[in-house]
Amino acid sequence: MAAPASSPPAPSNLKRIVAASLIGTTIEWYDFFLYGSAAALVFNKLFFPESDPLVGTLLSFLTYAVGFAARPLGALVFGHYGDRLGRKKLLVLSLLMMGGATFAIGLLPTHATVGAAAPVLLTVLRLVQGFALGGEWGGAVLLVSEHGDAGRRGFWASWPQTGAPAGQLLATGVLSALTALLSDSAFGAWGWRIPFLLSGVLVVIGLWIRLSVDESPVFKAALAQAEERRSAAGATEKMPLVAVLRHHWRDVLIAMGARMAENISYYVITAFVLVYATTAADLSKQTALNAVLIASAVHFVVIPMWGALSDRVGRKPVYLVGAVGVGLWTFPFFALIDTRNFGSVLLAVTVGLVFHGAMYAPQAAFFSEMFATRMRYSGASIGAQFSSVAAGAPAPLIATALLADFDSSTPISLYVIAAVLITLLAVSCARETRHRDLTDIDGTASTPETSAAPPADARTV
């Protein structure tokens, strides 16, 4: 039984919903990327000073990877309660947790002050960051997907995705400004703390906007229908996780495979590039940061364009173009950086992020359309975040280790290409979803282009 389609929200209301999701994801990605950039630039000296410089970078990236390990747990917990209680409440909680952890990092004592306790405290706060981000993404994209009109879902749902380049832009911009204004000694002594402490101000702004929006009407309809069923039949509703694994295991595997190339390529292009450019290519930190800064601005612009294109031609074709593009670009990417020319470095990062955007933009609508309403938060979050443990978490670490062992970019390019092949296989096995009706609460209705749906007797609203 499908719920009647709700009328699309007024344009002004939809824009407010998009803004609430976007500012929240921007803040959370700012916090997350700020850590990644700091791990590449200063954490090796502040928290692992007794190690060889490259080994120290590896150790700082290891704490970076630890945050990814907490993301699946965040996906499970936030997904469960997001499917039970609603999207909005959990999004407020994720914002407070991420912002609080980031602010606390700015207050941390370093190894010089408290010794081995410093990296331990850093790791704990990194775990909190990862846990919060594991629940943020699914809720943010669902809030927009379930409010927006079906005909432009790819476009509207891609806006929370721009929170990633916006956060990267903000984090890199702040770091770039500080490294330009401060000496290396001043930045290492106290300047690195400023971007983390600024997170407190951003959280207050994001919280104010996020509290002003309404809960998803699709979710409210599904919740009301579930209550009616329980009252009429006395049946106990299955846990969202159990329902996802029973009825949508194929979609979860597809989402995980689709994330491999997108996730790995992104962290190689934006995080590892800071290591490669400053060590192998012997470029300054400022040059590398400026390239990522400008390229992130382009990334922000092209994501909604790719999202709009997915509304016209489908999620799969756009996603496949991005995966193939990243695979073909990986060797030119490093070759351009090796020229040690700023224009070439900028071209390398920008083109890489444009291709990445073709995967990232339709991802929000694509994953949302795979799952029924009362398991959608869990399904989309699990599919997206469980893959991050094998993809984005170790990507800078693996790339740095390969560079240390082989002193060449070739193994790193082959690593990215291997991820692209996995993604091409996964997306090719998926069914087109752009015509999926999200108000089909049970996930029982199907069209030739919708993803596999659970059987009609599955009470999974």
C-alpha positions as CSV (number, residue, x, y, z in Angstrom):
1,M,0.0,0.0,0.0
2,A,1.5,3.3,-1.0
3,A,0.8,6.5,0.6
4,P,-0.7,9.2,-1.4
5,A,1.8,11.6,-2.9
6,S,2.2,14.7,-1.0
7,S,2.1,18.0,-2.8
8,P,5.6,19.5,-3.4
9,P,6.6,22.2,-1.0
10,A,6.5,25.9,-2.0
11,P,9.8,27.0,-3.6
12,S,10.7,29.2,-0.7
13,N,10.2,26.4,1.8
14,L,12.2,24.0,-0.3
15,K,15.0,26.5,-0.6
16,R,15.0,26.8,3.2
17,I,15.2,23.1,3.6
18,V,18.0,22.9,1.1
19,A,19.8,25.7,2.9
20,A,19.4,23.9,6.3
21,S,20.9,20.7,4.9
22,L,23.6,22.5,3.0
23,I,24.9,24.6,5.9
24,G,24.9,21.6,8.2
25,T,26.8,19.4,5.8
26,T,29.2,22.3,5.0
27,I,30.0,22.7,8.7
28,E,30.5,19.0,9.3
29,W,32.7,18.6,6.2
30,Y,34.6,21.7,7.2
31,D,35.4,20.0,10.5
32,F,36.2,16.7,8.8
33,F,38.5,18.2,6.1
34,L,40.1,20.6,8.5
35,Y,41.4,17.6,10.4
36,G,42.6,16.0,7.1
37,S,44.5,19.1,6.0
38,A,46.0,19.5,9.5
39,A,47.0,15.9,9.5
40,A,48.9,16.4,6.3
41,L,50.5,19.7,7.3
42,V,51.2,20.0,11.1
43,F,49.9,17.1,13.2
44,N,52.9,14.9,12.4
45,K,55.1,17.5,14.2
46,L,52.7,18.4,17.0
47,F,51.5,14.9,18.0
48,F,54.2,12.6,16.6
49,P,57.4,14.6,16.9
50,E,59.7,11.7,17.6
51,S,59.0,10.0,14.3
52,D,60.6,10.4,10.9
53,P,58.7,13.2,9.0
54,L,57.1,10.7,6.5
55,V,56.4,8.2,9.3
56,G,54.9,11.0,11.3
57,T,52.6,11.9,8.4
58,L,51.6,8.2,8.2
59,L,50.7,8.2,11.9
60,S,48.7,11.4,11.7
61,F,46.8,10.0,8.7
62,L,46.2,6.9,10.8
63,T,44.3,9.0,13.3
64,Y,42.6,10.5,10.3
65,A,41.5,7.0,9.2
66,V,40.3,6.2,12.7
67,G,37.5,8.6,12.2
68,F,36.2,6.6,9.3
69,A,36.1,3.5,11.5
70,A,33.5,5.2,13.6
71,R,31.3,6.2,10.6
72,P,29.6,2.8,10.1
73,L,28.6,2.8,13.8
74,G,27.3,6.3,13.4
75,A,25.4,5.1,10.3
76,L,23.8,2.2,12.3
77,V,22.8,4.3,15.3
78,F,21.7,7.5,13.5
79,G,20.0,5.4,10.7
80,H,18.0,3.3,13.3
81,Y,16.8,6.3,15.2
82,G,16.4,8.5,12.1
83,D,14.0,5.9,10.7
84,R,12.2,5.6,14.0
85,L,12.1,9.2,15.2
86,G,12.7,11.4,12.1
87,R,15.4,13.0,10.1
88,K,15.5,16.4,11.7
89,K,16.2,15.4,15.4
90,L,19.1,13.3,14.4
91,L,20.6,16.0,12.2
92,V,20.6,18.4,15.1
93,L,22.4,15.9,17.2
94,S,25.0,15.1,14.6
95,L,25.8,18.8,14.1
96,L,26.3,19.3,17.9
97,M,28.6,16.3,18.2
98,M,30.8,17.1,15.2
99,G,31.1,20.8,16.1
100,G,31.8,20.1,19.8
101,A,34.6,17.6,18.9
102,T,36.2,19.9,16.5
103,F,36.1,22.8,18.9
104,A,37.7,20.5,21.5
105,I,40.6,19.6,19.1
106,G,41.4,23.3,19.0
107,L,42.0,23.2,22.8
108,L,44.1,20.0,22.9
109,P,47.5,20.0,24.5
110,T,50.2,18.7,22.2
111,H,52.9,16.0,22.7
112,A,55.3,18.6,24.0
113,T,52.9,19.3,26.9
114,V,51.3,16.0,27.9
115,G,53.4,13.4,26.0
116,A,51.6,10.3,24.7
117,A,48.3,11.4,26.1
118,A,48.0,14.0,23.3
119,P,47.6,11.6,20.3
120,V,45.2,9.5,22.5
121,L,43.0,12.5,23.1
122,L,43.2,13.4,19.5
123,T,42.1,9.9,18.4
124,V,39.1,10.0,20.8
125,L,37.9,13.3,19.4
126,R,38.4,12.0,15.9
127,L,36.2,9.0,16.7
128,V,33.4,11.4,17.8
129,Q,33.8,13.3,14.6
130,G,33.5,10.1,12.5
131,F,30.5,8.9,14.5
132,A,28.7,12.1,13.9
133,L,29.5,12.3,10.2
134,G,28.3,8.7,9.8
135,G,24.8,9.9,10.6
136,E,24.9,13.3,9.1
137,W,25.1,12.5,5.4
138,G,22.0,10.2,5.2
139,G,19.8,12.5,7.1
140,A,20.8,15.6,5.2
141,V,20.2,14.2,1.7
142,L,17.0,12.4,2.7
143,L,15.5,15.6,4.2
144,V,15.9,17.3,0.8
145,S,15.0,14.2,-1.3
146,E,11.8,13.6,0.6
147,H,10.7,17.2,0.4
148,G,11.6,18.0,-3.2
149,D,9.6,17.2,-6.4
150,A,10.5,14.0,-8.2
151,G,11.2,15.6,-11.5
152,R,14.1,17.6,-10.1
153,R,15.2,15.4,-7.2
154,G,18.7,14.9,-8.6
155,F,19.2,18.6,-8.7
156,W,17.9,19.5,-5.3
157,A,19.4,16.5,-3.6
158,S,22.8,17.4,-5.0
159,W,22.9,20.6,-3.0
160,P,23.7,18.9,0.3
161,Q,26.5,17.2,-1.6
162,T,28.0,20.6,-2.3
163,G,28.6,20.8,1.5
164,A,31.7,18.7,0.8
165,P,33.5,21.1,-1.5
166,A,32.1,24.1,0.5
167,G,33.5,22.6,3.7
168,Q,36.8,21.9,1.8
169,L,36.8,25.4,0.5
170,L,36.2,26.9,3.9
171,A,38.7,24.7,5.7
172,T,41.4,25.1,3.0
173,G,40.7,28.8,2.7
174,V,41.2,29.4,6.4
175,L,44.3,27.3,6.5
176,S,45.7,29.0,3.4
177,A,45.1,32.4,4.9
178,L,46.8,31.5,8.1
179,T,49.8,29.9,6.5
180,A,50.1,33.0,4.3
181,L,49.8,35.5,7.3
182,L,51.8,33.5,9.9
183,S,55.3,32.2,10.0
184,D,55.8,28.4,10.2
185,S,56.7,28.7,13.8
186,A,53.7,30.8,14.7
187,F,51.3,28.5,12.8
188,G,52.8,25.4,14.5
189,A,52.7,27.0,17.9
190,W,49.1,28.4,18.0
191,G,47.8,29.4,14.6
192,W,46.6,25.8,13.7
193,R,44.1,26.1,16.6
194,I,42.2,29.0,15.1
195,P,40.3,27.1,12.4
196,F,39.2,24.4,14.9
197,L,37.9,27.0,17.4
198,L,36.0,28.8,14.6
199,S,33.8,25.7,14.4
200,G,32.0,26.8,17.5
201,V,30.7,29.9,15.8
202,L,29.6,27.9,12.7
203,V,27.7,25.4,14.8
204,V,25.6,28.1,16.4
205,I,24.7,29.4,12.9
206,G,23.9,26.0,11.5
207,L,21.9,25.0,14.5
208,W,19.7,28.1,14.2
209,I,18.9,27.3,10.6
210,R,18.5,23.6,11.0
211,L,16.0,24.0,13.8
212,S,13.8,26.2,11.6
213,V,12.8,23.5,9.1
214,D,10.0,20.9,9.2
215,E,10.3,17.1,9.3
216,S,10.1,15.2,6.0
217,P,6.4,14.8,4.9
218,V,7.2,11.4,3.4
219,F,8.6,10.2,6.7
220,K,5.6,11.6,8.7
221,A,3.2,9.8,6.4
222,A,5.1,6.5,6.7
223,L,5.2,6.9,10.5
224,A,1.5,7.5,10.7
225,Q,0.8,4.4,8.5
226,A,3.1,2.3,10.7
227,E,1.2,3.4,13.8
228,E,-2.1,2.4,12.1
229,R,-0.8,-1.0,11.2
230,R,0.4,-1.6,14.8
231,S,-2.9,-0.5,16.2
232,A,-4.9,-2.7,13.8
233,A,-2.8,-5.8,13.7
234,G,-0.8,-5.6,16.9
235,A,2.3,-6.4,14.8
236,T,5.8,-5.4,16.0
237,E,7.7,-3.3,13.5
238,K,11.0,-4.8,12.4
239,M,14.2,-2.9,13.2
240,P,15.3,-0.8,10.2
241,L,18.7,-2.6,10.0
242,V,17.0,-6.0,9.9
243,A,14.6,-4.9,7.2
244,V,17.4,-3.4,5.1
245,L,19.6,-6.5,5.3
246,R,16.5,-8.7,4.5
247,H,15.0,-6.7,1.6
248,H,17.7,-4.4,0.3
249,W,21.0,-6.3,0.7
250,R,21.6,-6.1,-3.0
251,D,21.1,-2.3,-3.0
252,V,23.5,-2.0,0.0
253,L,26.2,-3.8,-1.9
254,I,25.7,-1.7,-5.0
255,A,25.9,1.5,-2.9
256,M,29.1,0.3,-1.2
257,G,30.7,-0.6,-4.6
258,A,29.6,2.7,-6.1
259,R,31.3,4.6,-3.3
260,M,34.8,3.0,-3.9
261,A,36.0,5.1,-6.8
262,E,34.2,8.2,-5.6
263,N,35.6,8.0,-2.0
264,I,39.1,7.0,-2.8
265,S,39.6,9.4,-5.6
266,Y,38.4,12.3,-3.5
267,Y,40.8,11.8,-0.7
268,V,43.7,11.2,-3.0
269,I,42.8,14.4,-4.9
270,T,42.2,16.7,-1.9
271,A,44.1,15.2,1.1
272,F,47.0,13.1,-0.2
273,V,47.8,15.7,-2.9
274,L,49.0,18.0,0.0
275,V,51.6,15.3,0.9
276,Y,52.6,14.5,-2.7
277,A,52.9,18.1,-3.8
278,T,55.0,19.1,-0.8
279,T,57.3,16.0,-0.7
280,A,57.6,14.3,-4.1
281,A,57.1,17.5,-6.1
282,D,58.8,19.8,-3.6
283,L,56.1,22.5,-3.8
284,S,55.2,24.8,-1.0
285,K,52.3,24.2,1.3
286,Q,50.8,27.5,0.1
287,T,50.9,26.4,-3.6
288,A,49.2,23.1,-2.8
289,L,46.5,24.6,-0.6
290,N,45.7,27.3,-3.2
291,A,45.2,24.7,-5.9
292,V,42.8,22.7,-3.7
293,L,41.1,25.9,-2.7
294,I,40.3,27.1,-6.3
295,A,39.5,23.6,-7.5
296,S,37.0,23.2,-4.6
297,A,35.2,26.3,-5.8
298,V,34.8,24.7,-9.3
299,H,33.7,21.5,-7.6
300,F,31.0,23.4,-5.8
301,V,29.6,24.8,-9.0
302,V,29.6,21.6,-11.1
303,I,27.9,19.3,-8.6
304,P,24.4,20.8,-9.1
305,M,25.0,20.8,-12.8
306,W,25.7,17.1,-12.8
307,G,22.7,16.6,-10.5
308,A,20.4,18.4,-12.9
309,L,21.8,16.2,-15.8
310,S,21.0,13.1,-13.8
311,D,17.3,14.2,-13.8
312,R,17.4,14.3,-17.6
313,V,19.5,11.2,-18.6
314,G,19.4,9.1,-15.4
315,R,21.6,8.5,-12.3
316,K,23.6,5.7,-13.8
317,P,25.0,7.3,-17.0
318,V,26.2,10.4,-15.1
319,Y,27.8,8.2,-12.4
320,L,29.6,6.0,-15.0
321,V,30.9,9.1,-16.8
322,G,32.5,10.3,-13.5
323,A,34.0,6.9,-12.7
324,V,35.5,6.4,-16.2
325,G,36.8,10.0,-16.1
326,V,38.6,9.6,-12.8
327,G,40.2,6.4,-14.0
328,L,41.5,8.0,-17.2
329,W,42.7,11.1,-15.4
330,T,44.8,9.5,-12.6
331,F,48.0,9.2,-14.6
332,P,47.8,12.8,-16.0
333,F,46.9,14.0,-12.5
334,F,50.3,13.1,-11.1
335,A,52.2,13.9,-14.3
336,L,50.9,17.5,-14.1
337,I,51.8,17.9,-10.4
338,D,55.3,16.6,-11.2
339,T,55.8,19.7,-13.5
340,R,55.9,21.8,-10.3
341,N,53.9,24.5,-12.1
342,F,51.0,26.0,-10.3
343,G,48.8,26.2,-13.4
344,S,49.4,22.5,-14.0
345,V,48.7,21.5,-10.4
346,L,45.5,23.5,-10.5
347,L,44.4,21.8,-13.7
348,A,45.2,18.4,-12.2
349,V,43.1,18.9,-9.1
350,T,40.3,20.8,-10.9
351,V,39.7,18.2,-13.6
352,G,39.9,15.4,-11.0
353,L,37.2,17.1,-8.9
354,V,35.0,17.7,-11.9
355,F,35.0,14.0,-12.7
356,H,34.5,13.2,-9.1
357,G,31.4,15.5,-9.0
358,A,29.8,13.4,-11.7
359,M,29.7,10.5,-9.2
360,Y,29.1,12.6,-6.1
361,A,26.2,14.7,-7.5
362,P,23.7,11.9,-8.4
363,Q,24.7,9.8,-5.4
364,A,22.3,11.5,-3.0
365,A,19.2,10.9,-5.1
366,F,20.5,7.5,-6.4
367,F,21.0,6.0,-2.9
368,S,17.8,7.6,-1.5
369,E,15.7,6.0,-4.3
370,M,17.0,2.5,-3.6
371,F,15.2,2.1,-0.2
372,A,11.7,2.2,1.2
373,T,10.8,5.1,3.5
374,R,11.1,3.5,7.0
375,M,14.4,2.0,6.2
376,R,15.8,4.7,3.9
377,Y,17.9,6.5,6.5
378,S,19.5,3.1,7.6
379,G,19.9,1.8,4.0
380,A,21.4,4.9,2.5
381,S,23.7,5.5,5.5
382,I,24.9,1.9,5.7
383,G,25.6,1.7,2.0
384,A,27.5,5.0,2.0
385,Q,29.4,4.7,5.3
386,F,30.4,1.1,5.5
387,S,32.3,1.4,2.2
388,S,34.2,4.4,3.6
389,V,36.1,2.0,5.9
390,A,37.6,0.3,3.0
391,A,37.7,3.3,0.7
392,G,38.2,6.8,2.1
393,A,39.6,5.8,5.5
394,P,42.8,4.2,4.3
395,A,43.2,6.1,1.0
396,P,45.6,8.8,2.1
397,L,47.4,6.2,4.3
398,I,47.8,3.7,1.5
399,A,48.8,6.4,-1.0
400,T,51.4,7.7,1.4
401,A,52.8,4.2,2.1
402,L,53.0,3.5,-1.6
403,L,54.9,6.7,-2.2
404,A,57.3,5.8,0.6
405,D,57.9,2.3,-0.6
406,F,58.1,2.9,-4.4
407,D,59.0,6.6,-4.6
408,S,56.6,6.8,-7.6
409,S,53.1,7.8,-8.3
410,T,52.4,4.8,-10.6
411,P,51.3,2.4,-7.8
412,I,48.9,5.1,-6.5
413,S,47.4,5.5,-10.0
414,L,46.9,1.8,-10.2
415,Y,45.2,1.8,-6.8
416,V,42.7,4.4,-7.9
417,I,42.0,2.5,-11.2
418,A,41.3,-0.7,-9.2
419,A,38.7,1.2,-7.2
420,V,37.2,2.6,-10.5
421,L,36.8,-1.0,-11.8
422,I,34.9,-2.0,-8.7
423,T,32.6,1.1,-9.0
424,L,31.9,0.4,-12.7
425,L,30.9,-3.2,-11.9
426,A,28.6,-2.1,-9.1
427,V,26.8,0.7,-10.9
428,S,26.4,-1.4,-14.0
429,C,24.6,-4.0,-11.9
430,A,22.2,-1.3,-10.5
431,R,18.9,-0.5,-12.0
432,E,18.0,3.1,-13.0
433,T,16.1,4.8,-10.1
434,R,15.3,8.3,-11.3
435,H,11.5,7.5,-11.7
436,R,11.2,5.9,-8.3
437,D,8.3,7.4,-6.2
438,L,9.6,8.1,-2.7
439,T,6.0,8.3,-1.4
440,D,5.8,4.6,-2.2
441,I,6.3,3.9,1.5
442,D,6.5,0.1,1.3
443,G,8.8,0.1,-1.6
444,T,6.4,-2.3,-3.3
445,A,5.7,-0.3,-6.5
446,S,8.0,-0.8,-9.3
447,T,8.7,0.4,-12.8
448,P,11.1,-0.9,-15.4
449,E,13.6,1.7,-14.2
450,T,13.3,1.4,-10.4
451,S,15.7,-0.5,-8.2
452,A,14.8,-3.9,-6.8
453,A,11.9,-3.6,-4.3
454,P,11.0,-5.7,-1.3
455,P,8.2,-8.2,-1.6
456,A,4.6,-7.0,-1.1
457,D,4.2,-8.9,2.1
458,A,7.1,-7.1,3.8
459,R,5.7,-4.7,6.3
460,T,8.6,-2.4,6.2
461,V,7.1,1.1,6.3
